[in-house]
Amino acid sequence: MAQMQPPNDDENIVLYVQRSLEEEEEFHFLRHEFLQRVNITNLGVKLVRLKSRIQKNQKAGEEDLETLQKYLEDYTTAIRNYRYHHGHKELDKAELRGRKLLLSRFFQSKDDFNDPFHSHYAFFKDDDGLIDPLRKIFMKYLPLRLTYSAQERRQRRKEYSEGKEPKYVSKFVDRSVRLLVALTGGLFLVAPMIVMTIDASQNKSLITVSVAVVLFALSLSFGVKVSNVETLVSTATYAAVLVVFVGTSAGNSGSTDSVS
């Protein structure tokens, strides 16, 4: 019986891509770290050699200038490509191991030297840096029927059925977080004032203000995505409001004592 021949690379490429389309949402690709660095280093050395020759001859001929232009363009493109590859999300160790095994199963050849699929792997991922930590928590722990918008549910039916987290903030999550932030903001103002008015004393008011400001700063830093300047301004404004309340309360208390 004739032994079945393994499929060639052309067939394997099609099979690999078909599997990726059917089973994977994100397409993982090799960054070819070694080859990228070899290419950049090679072009850099060529430019150094050309520079040395021009300086030695004290002139740059037409051929040298054409070569210089080509090397500089290639060198710039290589650096830009290297940076572009580094700008995408990298696979973690578990995913990296699985991707290497999968590529080896499809494309490993007996003529390959060492481990040709050992490299960094990356994939395209929408930047979720604009999603604040509070919304991310809601998206992670709330039921999927609430965290997925109707449009995303239609576009990512497979991921929705598998229980994967949504990519985008649904209206329910967005409005829920807005409501929570609004209620928390009011609570941060009302609660310290109530505490300070019960058995009022200067020491108690100062301690209450200090604790409230620290809690407000922590909530702002870890719960909402804001810049350093916005964090500083918001915390200072909040502290100023409480200090004004303390000063007003102390003034009223002093006036009452004088009348008495």
N, C-alpha and C positions, 0 to 999 in steps of 0.2 A: 504494500500500500504506500502510495506516495505521501511524503510528509507535507502537511499544510504549510505553505509559506506565510510568514507574518506579513501584515500589510505594510506598504512602503510609507515614507514620510508624507507624501501627498495625501494619501488616504487617512493617515493618522491625524493630520492637521484638521481635516474636515470633521472627523469623529470627535476630536477634542473640542472644537468650536461648537459643534452641535450639543455636546454634553454640557458645555458652559452655558449655552443659551437656555437649556432646559432646566438646569439644576442650580445655577448661580445667578444671583442678582448683580454682583460686582465682578468685573473681569480683572483677574490678577495678572500682572505682567512682570517679567524680569527687568530689574534695573541695570543689570550687567555692570556692576560696580567696577570690577577688574578691568573690563574692556574700556569703559568710559575713562578711567584714570590712565590707562595705557595710551589711549588716543590723545588725551590732553597733554600728557608728558611728552609723547612723540612729537607733537606739533610745537610744543614749547622748545624742545631741543633743536628742532629744525630752524626755528626763528633765531635761536642763539647762534647757531652755526652761520646763518645768513648774516646776522649782525656782525659777527667776527670777520667774515670775509669782506664785507663792505668797509668796515673800519680799517682793515689791513690794506685794502686797495685804494682807500681814500677816494672812492667813487662808487656810484651806484648806476650800473648800466641798465639798459632797457629790459634785459632778461631778468636782472636782479629785482627790478621794481615790479615786474609782473609776478615773479615768484613771491615777493614780499606781500603783495596784495592778496594773492591766493592763500598763503599761509595765515595771514592775519584774519581773513574771512573765515577760514576753516577753524582757526583757534578760537575765535569769538563764538562761532556756532557751537563748537564742542563744549565750551564753558556754559553757554546758555542752555544747551540740552541737558548737561549734567545738573544744573540748578533746577531745571524744569522737572526732571525725574525725582529730585529730592523734595520737591514741593508737594508730593502726593503722600497719602497716608500709607504707612508701612504695615505689613502683616505682623501679627504677634508670633511667638515661637511655635505655638500649636498649629496655627494656620500655615506657617512657613514650612513646617515639616510635612504636612499633608499635601501642600502644593508641589513640593519637590518630589514626593513619592508619585504623585499623579503624573507629572511630566516625565518622570523616569519610566513609568509604566507605558506611556504612549510613545516616547521618543528615544529611550536609552538604546545605544548601539554598542556592540562589542568593541568597536573601534574607538569609542570615546575614552579619553584619558582622564583619570582621576574622577572627580564628581562635577560634570559640566553644568549641572543645575544648582550648584551651590552658589547662591548670590542673594542679594537683597530683592525682595518682592514688594510691589506696591499696587495700589488700585486707586481709581478715581473716586473721590468722596466729596459730596457737597459740604462746603464749609458750614459747620454748625456753631461757629464761634459767636454768632449773633444771638443764639438761643441762651438765655440766662439759666443758671443752675436750678432755679425754682421750677421753671417750665420743663427742664429735662427730668426732674424728679416726677412731676406729674405724668409726663409722657412714658416714663418707665414703669410706674406702679399702678396707674389707673387702668381699668379694663380697656381692651383694644377698641371696643365699639365706641368708646368716648374719645380716645386719643387719635384715632384715624379719622380724617375727614372723608366725606363721601367720594371726592375725586381721587384721593390717594388710595382708598380702598379698591376703587375700580382699576387703578393703574398697577397696584401691587397686591393682586389677589393671592398669589402664592405666598408672599411674605406675611400677609394678614392671616391666612389660614395656618401658617406655621407658628404664629405667635411672636413674630419679630417686632421690634420697636418701630414706630413710625419715624419718618425722616423729617416731616414738617409738623408745625404746631397747628393743631385743629382749633376751630373757633371755640369749642367747649373748653379746651385747656387754656387758651389765651384769656377768655373771659373769667374763668375760675381763678386764674392767677391774679388778674387785675382786681377782682373782688377781694381776694385774700390780702393783697398788698394794701388796698384801700382800708380794709378793716384793721389791719395791723398798724398802719400809720395813725389811724384815729386812736387805737388802743395805746400806742406809745405816748400820746399826748395826754389822754384822759387818765390812764392808770397812775402815773406818777403824781398828777395833781390831786387825785383822790387820796393817795397814800399820804401826801404832805399836808393835807387839810385835816386829817384825823390826828388828834393829839399833837398839834403842830409844834415843832421846835426847830431851831436853826440847824442843829446837828443832824436831826432826822432829815431835814430838807436837803442838806448838802450831800448826805449819803445817798438819798433817793435819786438826786440828780446825777450823781456820779455813776451809780449802777445803771440807770436808764440810758445814759449816753453810751456807756460801754456796750450794753445790749443792742442799742440802735446801730452802733458802728459795726458790730459783728453781723447783725442781720443784713445790713446794707452791703457788706463786703462779700458775704458768702451766699446770699440769697438772690441778689440782683446784680446784673452785669452793668457796672458803671465805671467810668474812668476814675483815676486817682483824684483829679481836681473835683469832680462831681461828688465823690465820697467825702472829701474834706469840707466842701461847701455845705453839703447836706448835714453832716454831723455838727459843724459849727453853728448852723442855723438852728438846728434842733436844740443844741445846748443853750443857745441864746434865748430861745423861747422859754425854756425851763428856768433859766436864771432870772429872767424878767418876772416870771410868776413868783419865784422865791423872794425877789426884792419887793414886789407888790404886797405879798403876804406878810413879810416882815414889817413893812411900813404900816400896814393896816393894824397889825398886832401892836406896834409901838404906839400908834394913835389911841387905840383902845385902852392900853395901860395908862397913858397920860390922863385920859378922861376919867378913868377910875380913880 
